[in-house]
């Protein structure tokens, strides 16, 4: 018997994947449920920059026919996935949230788009991003309350998952563009180790920082999607040849010992609101001996300025033609960042590039004593208003260091909006990080 829309949309992505592979659920039924949810929610949430119902249906029907003929199915067979609108999709608009790119249709797929298609996923739609994935907000609202920001720049991807319009989505992070909107929208955002997922075919803003990330409802589902996307690509020098990760199996396995967390108050802690401070006090008490407070050395105080210096200098190079040709069409946030980048001296930029090595060496001393760092994903719940995407003060440090980070939707502010916990591990320890996030999510989700 076919499930109704609410029942289908309530199933986690991992279970959907398994049932789709066996034929217990048809891809077309799942796509129809998602499309109905889009029709109901997206007029208010406005998460999608492009969606063509017939295109989604055609993919689903083809995948159902593929399975019925007894052909092998991929690891995401029939699962709808939405992509941030800076990720190239052949023949489908990829407009980078920018009026200068209106009508742009790429001639080639991005690496991650290729991987999704090979895995049997349904390319469901393109999600709203801020202008050129920077700070100018798009039209997306927070699914929990349209008066509040969903965050940025991967705002549409986070909101689409939070509103159950799609089970999985892809975004990118250069400052806090995966972790922050995931926290504000109450979903899981996972930013892997820098270079783990190739960026070929994705708008380059800052090649030393840009990282592909994923959105899901839980760490286990994020691990399932991330595993499909990990790889090496000659077109991305940040990637490297390495064994394929077993993210999902490890993430959902039981830790050999109960994990120990280092609670960190990163630079900018003074921006944390009282709801967040109270929640962390309660969490520390709940974890007891499984948590200890770990102060960061003073050198971390400069991390935000160092990350911004790299970001703006590389923006000035990557967005040169936008700055040259944009005129008044380009928003002031992007124009100002490019202008600032043009003024950064080479010695200061090159010096900034050396800083992650120093910071990671200091972090290693903390990681030697814990399984993961535990810190806020944002200073509090989503700020009211749509003129800003909120502060990334608690995210940029980990982007600069290239460490994997994941936010667990576990906290609620006094106004009812979600707040996320952020877990961080040493570079390359993605599977263990996701296992610890899954362990914590499962524990905190229990009544």
Secondary structure, 3 states (H helix, E strand, C coil): CCCCHHHHHCCCHHHHHHHHHHCCCCHHHHHHHHHHHHHHHHHHHCCEEECCHHHHHHHHHHHHHHHHCCCCCCCCCCCEEEEECCECECCEECCCCCHHHCCCECCCCCHHHHHHHHCCCEEEEEECCCHHHCCCCCCCCECCECCECCCCCCHHHHHHHHCCCCCEEEEEECCCCCHHHHHHHCCEEEECCCCCCCCCCECCCCCCCCEEEEEECCHHHHHHHHHHHCCCCCCCCCCCCCCCCCHHHHHCCCCCCCCCEEECCCCCHHHCCHHHHHHHHHHHHHHHHHEEECCCCHHHHHHHHHHHHHHHHHHHHHCHHHHHHCHHHCCHHHHHHHHHHHCCCHHHHHHHHHHHHHHHHHHHHHHCCCCEEEEECCCCCCCECCCCCCCCCCCHHHHHHCCCEEEEEEEECCCCCEEEEEEECCCCCHHHHHHHHHHHHHHHCCC
